[in-house]
Structures are given as C-alpha cells and as structure tokens.
Amino acid sequence: MASSSFSSLSLTLLCFLLILIVSSSVAQTSSRPKALLLKVTKDAKTLQYVTQVSQRTPLIPVKLTLDLGGDYMWVNCERGYTSSTYRPAPCGSAACQLLNTTSCTTECYSAPAPDCYNNTCGHGPTNSVANTGTSGQLGADVFAIQSTDGKNVLEVVTDPRLYFVCGNNFIEAGLASGVTGMAGLGRTGASLPAQLSSYFRFDPKFALCLSSSTRSSGVVFFGNGPYTLLPNVDASSSLTYTPLIINPVTENGFLGDASPKYFIGVTSIKINDKRVPINESLLSIDAEGYGGTTISTADPYTVLETSIYSAVVAAFVKAMPKNVQRVPSVAPFGACFSSNNISSTRLGPGVPSIDLVLQSKSVYWRIVGANSMVEVKKNVLCLGFVEARTDFRPRFAVVIGGHQIEDNLLQFDLSTSRLGFSSSLLGRSTTCANFNFTSTA
C-alpha cells in the first residue's frame, strides 16, 4: 500500500514537473522574446519623435513623445483613464523605490481613479519639451508591444504590470497633436528599457534609429541586435563605442540622485579636421552637475553653450567653400547659406565635417551633410546648431539634438555602460526608415 502511494506521488510530481517544463518552454517562445520594437515617426509641426504603445484592459493605443532622458513613461490620466487591470503603487513598495520617491498621497479628495488613490506613491511627471512639471501618482497596467528578431516584426507580447506615472491636462501642453504623454528611455529603474528588459529577461540595452523623414518611420529596439535595415544591412555590425558617463547630480540639483540622461565624454570639437578653439573645461561635468555632453530627443537641434556656439559657427563659416554664398540668418540658426553651389545635403560634398572627439583623437562622432544642415526655405540651408538660452546658466555645454542623430544607429548598452554609434547610415546606402515593418507573425 505504501509502495502504491509512493508511485502515485511520484507520478503526480512527474506530471507537475512536465507541466513546469512545458510552461517554461511556452514562456520562452511566446512571452520571452529576444527583442522588442516600437515604431517612431517625426511630427512635421513640432519635430517631436512620436511612438504609439498599447496599454490597459481592454487595450487601447496611446501616443507618446519619445524622451531619451526621461525617467519613466507618463500618461495624461485626466482625459479619462479606464482599465480593469490598473493597480496603484502602494507607498513604500518596491515600485516606489524604482523612482526613488518617498512622496505618498494619504488624502485624495475625489473618487478613486488612476490619478487619485490614497496610500499611493507620488511623483511629478515632467514635460521635457515644454519644461513644465506637475504632481502625479505611480501605478501599473497591462502593456503590449511587438517583438522582433531584428529583421522582421513578430508577435505581440505583453507585460501585465508596467509602471508609469499619471499626469494631467496641464503637463500635456506643448506635445504633438494626439499625444497624451511621454515615453521615458532614461537611465533609471522605471524607464521603458529597464522595465522591459527586467520582465522579459533580456540584456539591458536598447537601440535608437530615428528617421529624418516625416513620411516614414524610424524604430526603437529593446534588447540585442541584429538591427537589420534594407537592403540587408546589419546597422550594428560596425558601431564605434564610447563610455556612457554618469552625471551624479540631477537637474533639480540633488547630489546623490544621478541624472537619468545619457552623457558621453566629448573632449574637443573639430571642423574639417581643425580643432575649434573653445574652453574645453566646459566639456567636463563639474561638482554641481553642470557641463558635459548629453543626447536628447526633446531638443530638435544641437544646443551649444554661448562661447562654444560662437566658436563653432565662426569655424564652420570659415571652412565653407568660397563659392558658397552666406545669406541672412533665419531664426533660430546663426549661419545660413545659399544652396546653389552645394551639390548634395545628404552626403555633404563641400559641406564642412564636424567631429565630436571622444576618448581619443581616433574615436570621434562625425556629423556631415544631412545631419549638420537644415533646409529652412527654398535654396537656403542653415547650420543646424542653436545657442543655449542666455538668461540663465545652461545646465550642459553640449546637447546633441534630434536632427544630428537622425539616420544614425545609437545603441545604449547599460550592462557595459557604453554607447555604440554608427555615424550617418547614408554612407552605407540605407536609412533608419528601412526597417521591415511587415509582420511575419
């Protein structure tokens, strides 16, 4: 009898183990993709980079402006947030620690809703485009996203509890039409790359490839490559790497709370291989978190501290071929030219090259043609760099903006703390619009 009981127990355990193995296998094939992706389009009016995610139960599409240095995803809940799977984050929970917040809502005076629950973590969402902020609450909901093998779009997979912050109508002001929040990709535990890599258990890295066209889509890849663009070009195969630097001071000035933005160690700037005379100490981050070089999708063009801007414009004008006529400036740019004698802005013959020199003179990010010049009207091209505001001390010396990173592949590897960059893909006869978005699922 004991033997029969033992056999029955063994059979039960064996069946249970088989179920676990099968379940694990299913999870690995259908719920544990190697990489994920979001389409990104450029809004013609605002020049913001816009993506669309699927969230809530039932799932609905939500348009968000991409914020490379954003702490987390936030959504305007004041417009009416309805979902059967929304869960507020209780004060003191592990989710609150992702945002390093001790703020707690203890008295909410309206009916319970995603932007109003008692005993819930508080955190102020920020609109990095309009430079505004407000109060909000942290919660979680279902989040669905397309998977990929790096060449094709595969099935949709789901994270049942992705944390985000609820915003309101005020914080939405200034965003592109139809956009109701921002997708934060920054260096925090609550950003989209961090949460997705944690849940789906792939390497903590993501790649950004923004299209320069307002009529076609670029892409954000979460996870490992290949990142294959037509005609069968693995854009990650020839990346140059540079360390990602941590700025230990947030923009609100709190030492010890590191900035969520991504910084690289630019040491000098060259134009046509000639070093631009600037105060290079500004390129280092000081004890208060000022200075250095960061990368932004919220700024449409590269922003330079005043003295650096003046020196770069002067050097660029001097390096421009003599047969290219300078014409009156068109705001916000300081150097504009007739395009009559510039044969091509895509690869830039005749247009001076701009090099951001990194850890050594042999490692540099080259900005040419399509990424340095902006067509502002017929037959007029301007240097696509702008001066930082002069009414207060700028936080950073160099902010590499959207126009300069279009049609470049940027891979942010948080496990090794390094940035891989391709420089312009145009020289490889492809663009960021050339990913195959046809689903094979």
Stockholm file with secondary structure:
# STOCKHOLM 1.0

chainA/1-441         MASSSFSSLSLTLLCFLLILIVSSSVAQTSSRPKALLLKVTKDAKTLQYVTQVSQRTPLIPVKLTLDLGGDYMWVNCERGYTSSTYRPAPCGSAACQLLNTTSCTTECYSAPAPDCYNNTCGHGPTNSVANTGTSGQLGADVFAIQSTDGKNVLEVVTDPRLYFVCGNNFIEAGLASGVTGMAGLGRTGASLPAQLSSYFRFDPKFALCLSSSTRSSGVVFFGNGPYTLLPNVDASSSLTYTPLIINPVTENGFLGDASPKYFIGVTSIKINDKRVPINESLLSIDAEGYGGTTISTADPYTVLETSIYSAVVAAFVKAMPKNVQRVPSVAPFGACFSSNNISSTRLGPGVPSIDLVLQSKSVYWRIVGANSMVEVKKNVLCLGFVEARTDFRPRFAVVIGGHQIEDNLLQFDLSTSRLGFSSSLLGRSTTCANFNFTSTA
#=GR chainA/1-441 SS CHHHHHHHHHHHHHHHHHHHHHHHHHIIIIICCSEEEEEEEECTTTCCEEEEEEETTTTEEEEEEEETTCSSCEEECTTTCCCTTCEECBTTSHHHHHTTCCCEECCCCSSCBTTBCSSEEBCCCEETTTTEECCCEEEEEEEEEEEECSSSEEEEEEEEEEEEEEECHHHHTTSCTTCCEEEECSSSTTSHHHHHHHHHTCCSEEEEEBCSCSSSCEEEEEECCCCEETTTEETTTTCEEEEEECCSBCTTCCBTSCCSSCEECCCEEEETTEECCCCGGGGSCCTTSCCSEEECSSSSSEEECHHHHHHHHHHHHHHSCTTSCEECCCTTCSCEEESTTCCCSSSCTTSCCEEEEEEETTEEEEECGGGTEEEEETTEEEECEEECCSSSCCSCSEEECHHHHBTEEEEEETTTTEEEEEEEGGGGTCCGGGSCCCBCC
#=GC SS_cons         CHHHHHHHHHHHHHHHHHHHHHHHHHIIIIICCSEEEEEEEECTTTCCEEEEEEETTTTEEEEEEEETTCSSCEEECTTTCCCTTCEECBTTSHHHHHTTCCCEECCCCSSCBTTBCSSEEBCCCEETTTTEECCCEEEEEEEEEEEECSSSEEEEEEEEEEEEEEECHHHHTTSCTTCCEEEECSSSTTSHHHHHHHHHTCCSEEEEEBCSCSSSCEEEEEECCCCEETTTEETTTTCEEEEEECCSBCTTCCBTSCCSSCEECCCEEEETTEECCCCGGGGSCCTTSCCSEEECSSSSSEEECHHHHHHHHHHHHHHSCTTSCEECCCTTCSCEEESTTCCCSSSCTTSCCEEEEEEETTEEEEECGGGTEEEEETTEEEECEEECCSSSCCSCSEEECHHHHBTEEEEEETTTTEEEEEEEGGGGTCCGGGSCCCBCC
//
